[in-house]
Amino acid sequence: SLMTFGTLGEYYELTAMKASGISLQRIMFPLVIFTAFVTIFAFYFSNDVIGQFSVASTLLFTPVNAFCNSLSQVLMKKTLDLKHSGTPVWPLIRSFIHKILTFSVVPGILLILLLPRILGIYLGDQWTATGRFGQFLTPYAIGAMLSGSLAFIPNVFGKQLSSLLIYTVYLTLRIAALGAGILMDNVYVSVGLYALISLLSVSYQVYWYRNLIIKGDKEPEKKH
C-alpha cells in the first residue's frame, strides 16, 4: 500500500487525480477493500503459509522495486525530452521492453526450475513452500519490471483516471483469485490464480502503455 501510493505521489499522479475532481477517498477505496480481503486470507490460512508467501514476495519484488524506481526516473526524463522535441517515443520504449525480456527470460526460467531446491539446500526443507510460491510469482515479477518501470506513462499522456480504473479492476480480480483459493481450501490455488491474474494485468498495462505512446507519437503528425 505504501509503495503504491508512494509511486503515485512520486509522479504527481495523486495531485493530477485530485485536480481532475477525484477525491482521495475514491482513490483509496479499492486498496482498502483489497487490504481487508488480504487480512481475511491471512486469517483463513496458517501463519506459516502466509509467512512463506511473504518471504517469497520479498525475495522477488525487493530487487524488482529497486530496479523500477531507479530506471523509471531515467526513462521518464528521456520520454519527456523526446516528447517535447517532437521525436517519437515508442522506439525508445520498444528497445527497453526488448532488452528487459531478453535479459530476464533465462534467469526467470532458472528460478522457476531451481528455486525450491536452492532454498531447500540453503535454508532447509521447511522453506520449500517458499520456493514453490516463488515459482508461481516469478513470471509476474518479470512483468512487473516492465510495468513498474513504465508507470509514469499515464501521467505523461494525461491518463491518470484511466490508470486508476485499470488498477481498480486489477485489484478486484486479485481479490477473486484469493477468494477462489479460500473456497477450495487450497493456498496453492490462491497463489497460482493471484500470480496468473497479476501477470495478465501487468501485461495489459504494458500493452496499454504501448498504445498510449504510439497514439501520442502520431498526434504531432495530425497538427501539421
Helices and strands as residue ranges (DSSP letters): H 2-10, H 13-19, H 24-44, H 47-85, H 90-123, G 125-127, H 128-149, H 153-156, H 160-184, H 187-223
